Amino acid sequence: MRGKAEKGQKTIIDIWEPFGDALAGKENLDKVIDEALEAAKELQASKGRASYFGEATKGLHDPGALSSAILLKQIAGVLHG
């Protein structure tokens, strides 16, 4: 398996994991996604190509996390429409 990313490394996992956890409960999925995206924004990338930029990645959205948030919000809309 390539990658082996874990939560906290500023990857799509930082968005997908909280979303998956929230599906089991009755939480507001949009809120969970927004909170996860903002929390990931403050991390320093330690996986993937973004990790080459080190400290410069803090305060910026990871492109994969941002695109995942957009996708998951659409899925949430369909599920809880």
Secondary structure by P-SEA (a helix, b strand, c coil): cccccccccccccccaaaaaaaaaccccaaaaaaaaaaaaaaccccccccccccccccccccaaaaaaaaaaaaaaaaacc
